Amino acid sequence: MPRRPILVSLLIAATLGISGVIYAQLETADRGILPLDSSNTLEIGGIHVDVGGADAQSARYAGWRIAQRQGFKALWAKMHHATVAEAPSLPDGTLDQIVSSINVEREQIGPNRYIADLGVLFDRARAAQYLGVEGGQVQRSAPMLLIPVTITAGTATSVELRNGWQRAWAQFRTSQSPITYVRVSGMGSDALLINAPQTRRPGRGWWRNLLDMYGATDILIAEVQLQRLYPGGPARARFIARHGPDNEIVGGFTLTAPNSDAVPAMMAQGAQRMDQLFAQALAAGRLTRDSSLDLPPPLVLPDLSTETKPAAPVNATNAFQIQVTGNNVTVYNFAMAHLRTLPGIASASPQQINPGGTSYVLVTFKGDISQLAAALTARGWIVDFSGTVIRIHASSDKPPALPPPPVQAPAAPPAAAPAAAAATTNQMVKEQ
């Protein structure tokens, strides 16, 4: 009997531990959806079929056959900017070889009837010769980092949690789009790096780090503002396409859904139409990279040849660029204090301030670059230099301290006045 309370306590603890593990797994799995890889396929969707047959299986097979035929003609007309009536017809055997899969968007199966909305995926390499284009390739843009943002009930989210807008972009097939999207899934560190607040940050240093990390050159922000009349009822969504770190508006449109079940289809349609807005902006030359995302070039000094001109004296005033790297504003402030109090420096002018990354300062120094580097090393900085550029950073999170001010020697007592000395001498003579 005394063992029963102990066994009950152990059982409760084990149950709580298992529940915590399951909750952690669910919480991790609740983030984001992996994007579909559609680089090797060509897709045409929205094909409606309504066909009968001897039984349900025969009707479904006949509907898929019809979808393949109509899908090839629609894809040919789309790629050649022609009408469907001008598209050639291929035999079913050939279509079976170039069709990679059938995507069922919606279907109703009866005893001898099949009604469905289908999408047909063609293999890019095999279908190229029948489509009359080389590999089905299109001219594409530079890699663009896509950030989907959903604003609903006063809250803005991106990939922190699963949502219909992120799912629509993850399932969007980009093979025929002229935009090279870099899509994130929300897994791993994506939720910390790519989130809704990041789209409102103007700092270029962090944007440069994100673009380098994800292998992109520019930013596209797909924003949707979703409003529901009541839970489960009609919904209205305002889609806004933005570009660049300053949220430049490319275009927008509004879609509605009669109920919550139709919201996913509305999101998928919104992704397709927003892709068209981005494509039109690219064709018009509006998706150009902001020059502020580029690092400022280092100061280029004229190359003074030693053969034609004598070497500059050691105490000549030269201009150098100091690159200060730190993770907070304290490092930058201490670096500026060191530069302005260092002997030999005539001026120190900030060029670009980035407290959380690399800041650029232009200094004029009476001496050469090795002397300036040695002086900064003596102050406790880690220094690396080449050409006319010096890079400094602290050995730890705390920057080197400023040296104490020089201690002045006490003043010597004033010498006796000559007149007082002469009076003393005369007095001594009189006494003698």
Steps between C-alpha positions, in 0.01 A plus 500: 500500500773758569633450147176606328544881547855472361382308193222751438747790523738334255214431259387865513856625443549268202167611351595867535841436344349321200241777461777762502689317225186464288414869550852604401480287185162645409622852563803445277291333229253789506746729325502550127462274197781388271476661153431274205784451254350559155822570309462189278127526424260717307149531642165606367206504740131574518394237243135409553379158386151347514488154343304179536600134477398142554612525863670745733854383412438525124349846535797620705751358250315668212499831689877484551549428131298807408694709754832399338382603154353832612798567726756463222306730270458761773872485588602529132270798450633666816863464402443613140252779588242344268149359527419146606350429157844555341670244724592160348349172620720219629407131525421360844812280493724804462314691770545205738878532452529876558244532783668451839190517723138611532417745780143460629372840612138390552311190394159333532478128418166335424403147395546585130601867495811700585507879563827662600735799475846368414853623447746330266876497564722444195862392513702801386769313307263259321233755414744762366520356147119487469452849642746650253721666762848410616454320830198711579733761650407861552715798585511530875590771746774503759423302819232680703440429870121463540348587839126417530328717762147438631316774694185383672330600826759774543794255502766471232676164451722351236641149544487489880187283480331306225249710309310485175705771330835331566348169386380658175852624419656167603267314261533761223687355202759750383631315194327730250543823696770748393571567868762285672347468845700406808225360726544414866323221686492644853701210641825534688608860543265637230242612756762712677657650190209532254201641686246778468692758711806454278310648205468830691868533595689755291853393605695399191764304689256232617337483157843436344559216746162339418551523125847347528370224730217395266689558174273779373568845358171682566182490709136436406227532765162336432251647747137401553254673732230245584165602649221261598137600547465234772672168577440261212318765297592717201856633481656795318872525424701798380822389326792746478824428313806681636863520395828593664602582858284815498173315416445663161147407385496318165123445477199348671156346460208369709344153507207356695400155622142394587611294803806363678512192279567724198783696665780258386385531138489879539856498636621284210338737251657794685848347467452456125378857447775644719756309295357672193544840670864421575551377142351819354717713727808303391415552134455874563841524669362583845657210693846653519723442802525790743852642483504539880514119527849509350804550720664840448822463302822569691676826443732469199815707523717581197787258444816701553782341306834495685691526174358835390432660838698480824350308789285703734668586830400301804332796667289587191121515548325206333136393480392150604169320538435338839245215505365448854326165560291449815170364626380809687524877501748501790773351282446770238499783758823380662663458158415862410635616838827315437534641149439858611748479789772305319816708446560579135136490387392835360132413438255206522180531292230224502400384151241236593382403848382145562527423875391139457741426215782684325535879513727706273708796620733719290806622692799717413822393673850643511687186402463180302247220544735274696555771761126554537443124530771473766347786698156335495652164600667669796158627608370139522322461163539199269622657174519374142598730215568491128544782253332803649238312706536406869252260663476502880289311752513423871632172636184460712154650533647797690709750303848602622494771766631849433846575645504726809597865449873579550601597856661844517815543722467744793631851427841593650505773771583848365861619532590779746479846359839664416411812697440299820832316454688830462341645815606198698860535378518872599368421844774240550770750395376762747507252787860414423 
